[in-house]
Amino acid sequence: NEQCPFFKNNDTLDIMLSATSYYGDSAIPRNSHGLWTLPYNVNLLGHNGNTSGCTSTLMFDPDSGTGIVIMTNEAGETAYNFGLLSLLFGEYTGDGTSITESTKLSGMYTLSRTYDKGFTRIYHILGSLLPLSKTEDEHVYKLSIGQGTLTQKTNNEYIMDNGNGWKYLMYLDNTEDGNITLQMMSADCNKENTILFALKVLFILLGLFSFLYAIIALIRIMICVVFKKLRHKDYIKSYKVLGISRVITLLSILMNAYMIYLIILLPLNGASVTTQNVWWKCTITGILSIIPIGYTVVLFIKNKDFEGTRKQKTRYIMTAVFGWILSLNV
């Protein structure tokens, strides 16, 4: 009942500590005006954060007034930042209700707190994965990639243990359209359709293969020029088509070079991916992605007049196909 020195009115503090969102349709608080709620033996409020080389956590029990501040010099550290919470406040054991039903959770999950569209969607498909597989215990699942277990506590409550101090609640929420979602403190993990997810990954891999094909094709063209094979009769007859093939090969490499720069190199260099430093690169990449369509039209028109070998024709068609794959990835 003491007056809080940070507020003129204690009612303001009470409002700030009140829940603004809950896990699913339960009464378990998830967020309180920007403070995350972590269910341990008591409901903790607070926040944590990371830099490129440090991790920190501030958590407190609003009822007892006991809090803890943890700072470590390691990015993504969990043994101290969360392990100490278990030692100080005790671990969460569930709401006391027994398990009467189990949901089959095996499959691939992806975080909703990532990119779903645009050139950075590769992080959604490959960088935010939670693959769960069943164990001999029907109430325990394990991570297929990495370390960790998911243990059921009640019908909808599961505890994820990363094996390095961090144990947090994941709440099972079945959406209206029948999709399975595991809600955690600051994000949702949505279950993917296995076939569709595999097709997404396959399409990205085909895009990378197409990039390699373009590089190999360019090297081959350069070798042909060096050894003057273009003087041969078979090449002269299809010189115009071959010239277009060179152009599309070069542009495919340029298009993917921009994509790789945007997706990987720019973030690794510590640069912020903002509109100002990527808009013109995205514009150029978008324009380049249209060119395979024009190449395909020219190839179709010139098909009747083509006098080269079947091997050459196959190579031109492959260039068009791989160009389309690259464009669709863009």
N, C-alpha and C positions, 0 to 999 in steps of 0.2 A: 504493500500500500504506500510505499515511499514515493515521493515525487521523483520522476525521472529527469535528470538534468538536461536531457536533449530536447525535451518537449515542454511547452507551456502547459499542456493539458495531457494527463495520463491516458485519456480516452484515445488520443492520437496514436499512442503506442499500442493500445489494445487493438485498434483497427489495423495497424501495420502488421501485427503478429497474427491476425485472423486469416483463415484460409481463403484463397481466391480460386483455387482449382483443386480437384480431387482425382484420385485414381479411379477410372471407370465410373461406376455408379455406387462406389463404396463411400464410407465416411472417412477414409484415410486421406489427410491433406497431402497435396502434392506441391503446391506453391503458395506462399503467403506474401503477396505484394512484392515479388522479386526475390524473396528468400526461399531457397529450396528446402523442402522438408525431407529429412532422412529418417525413416522409422528404424530405431534401434530398440533397446528396452524402454526408451522414452522417445517421443517425437522431437527430433533435433531440427533447428532452423539455422540457416546460414548460407554460405556460398564458398566455392573454391575457384581457383584460377591457375592458369599456366602462362609462362613465357617460354622462350626457346630453350631455357636452361633451368627453370625453377618451377616448383609447384607449391601452392599455399592453400590452406583451408582455415575457415573460421566457422565454428559450429557452437551452438549453445542450447541448453534446455531452458525454455522460457518459464517453466514452472518453478524450478529450483534456483534458476539464475546462474547455474554452473556452465561455463563455456571453456573453449580451448582454441588456441591459435597455433597452427603448425606451419612451419616454413622449411622447405627442403631445396637443395641445389641440384635437382634432377627433374627433367621434364616428364610429366605423366607419372609421377611417383605415387604409389598407393600403399606401400607397407606401413608408412608412418602417417600419411595424411588421412587414411581411413582405418588402418589397423589400430591406432590409438583410440579411435572412437569406440571400437568394440571393447577395449580394455577399460575405458573410463565409464561408459554408459551401459554396457551390456548389449548383447546381440538381439536382434528381432526374432521372435519365435512364432509370429502369426497372431491372428486375432482370437485364438483359442478354440475356433470351430474345427471340427474334424473333417477329414477328406472323404467326401462321399462320391466324387466323380473325378475323372482325369481326362484331359484333352490330349490328343496326339499332337505333340508339338514338333516332331522331327521335321526338318526342312531348312531352307535358307531364308534368313531374315536380313533386311537392310534397314539402316537408320533413316528415319524421316528427316533428320536434321542434316541434310546434305543437299546436293544439287540433283534435280531430276530431269532438267532440260538444259540445252546449250552445250558448249564444248567441254564444260567441266563435269558432265554427267558420268564420265568414266569413274569419278570418285564414288558415285552412288553405287555403281555396279561392282567395282573391284576394291574400293577402299573403305567401305562401311558395312562389312559383312558380319553376320552372326549365324554361323551354321550349327544347328543343333542336331544331335543324333541320340537315339535312345540307348539306355544301358540295361543291365539285367534287372535293375530296380525300376518299376514302371513310373515311379515318382521322381526319378533322377535322370537328367539329361546331361550330356557332355558336349563341349565345343569340339567340332570336327577339325577346326583349324585353331591352333593355339591352346592355351590352358584355361580351364574353368569348368564349373559344373552349375547346373540349374536344378534346384531342389524344391519340390512342391511342399508348401506348408499348409495351405487350405485349398479349397476348390479353385480359387482365382489368384492366390498369392504364391509367388515363387521367390526364392532367394538365389541370386547369382553370386557365386564365389569365384573371383578371378585367380585364387590360389596365391595371392600376394597381398593379403590384408584387406582387400575391398570386398565387402559383402553388402549387396543392396537389393532392394525390393524390385521385382518385376511383376506387374499386375496384368493378368490375362483379361483382355477386353475383346469380345466378339462383336464386330461391327454389324450394322443392319444388313449389309450385303453379304454377310457370311465370312468375311475376311478375318484372320486372326492377327491381333496386335498385342505385343508385349510392351506395356508402358513402364518406362523407367523414370528416374528423377527428371532429367532434362530432355528426353527425347522418346519417341516411339520406335519400336522395332516391328516392321510390317513383314508378314510372311509372304514370300514370293511364290508365284506359280513356277514350279520347277522347270517345266518345258519352256515357258516364255523367258525365264531368266537365263537358261542355257542358250537360247537363241540370241539374246542380247550379248552375252559373252562371246559367242561364236562370231557374231557380226563384227565386234570390235577386233577379234583376232584376225578375221578376214581383212579388215581394214589395215592392220599392221602388215599382213602378208602382201597386200596390194602395194603398200609403200616399199617393201623390200623388192617386189617385182619391178617397180618403176626404177629403182636404183640400179638393179641388175640390167634392165633394158637400156638404161642410159649408158652404162659402162660398155655394153655390147655395141651400141651405136658408135661410141667413140672409137672402139677398136676397129670397127668396120671402116670408119673414116680414115684412121691411121694407115690401114693396110689397103686403102683405095678399092675396097670391094664394091663400092657404089658404081664403079665403071662397068661392072658386069651387066650383061644384057637384061637379066632378070630384075636387077635393081632399077635400071633406067626406066623400064616400062612402068614401074610403080613408084617412081620417084616422088610424085606429088603426094600420094597417100603416105609414103614413108616420111615425108617432111612433116605432114600433119601428126604422124605418130610420134615424131621427135618432140614436137611442140607439146602434145598432151602428156608425154612422159616427163618433160621438164616441169610443166605446170603441176603435175601430180606430186612431184618431189617438193616443189615450192609450197604447195598447199599443205602438205603434211608437215613440212618443216615449221610452218607457222603454227599448226595445231600442236605439235610437240612442244614448241616454245611456250604457247599459252597454257598448256595443261601441266607441264612438268618444270621446265626451266625457269619460268617467271616466278612461281611460288618458291622454288628452291633458292633463288637469288635474294629472297627476302622482300621482294617487291609486292606491293598490294595490287591485287587484281581489280582495278577500278576502270570505270568507263573511259577515263582520260588516257590511260596507257594501253588499252586494248581495242578501242573501237575501230581504228583504221586497219588493224591487223585482222579483226573479224570481218570487216568489209571486204578486204582483199581476198581472204579465204572464201567468203561467200561468193564472190565473183568468179574465182577460180573453180569453184565447185559446179558452176553452170556449164563450163567448157566441155566436159565429157558428153553432155547432151548434144552439143553442136557437132562434136567429133563423131558421135554415133549416127547423126543425120547424114553427114558427109559420107561416112562409110557405107551407109545404106544406098545412097544415090550412086556412088562410084562402084558399087558391087558388080553391076552388069558389065562395066568396062574394065574390070580388074583383070590383068593378064599375068600376074605374078604366080608364084607357086602356092600350093595348098598350105605349106608351112608358113609362108609369109602372111597369107590370109588369116590363118589361125592366130598368128601373133597379133595382128591388128584387132581381131575380135576380142582377144584376151585383154588387150589394152583398153578397149571400150568397156568390157565387163568390170575390170578392176577399177577403172575410172568412175564408173557408176557406184561401186561399193564405197570408194573414198568419198564421193559426193554425198551419198546417203548418210555416211558417218558424220560428215560435217553438219 
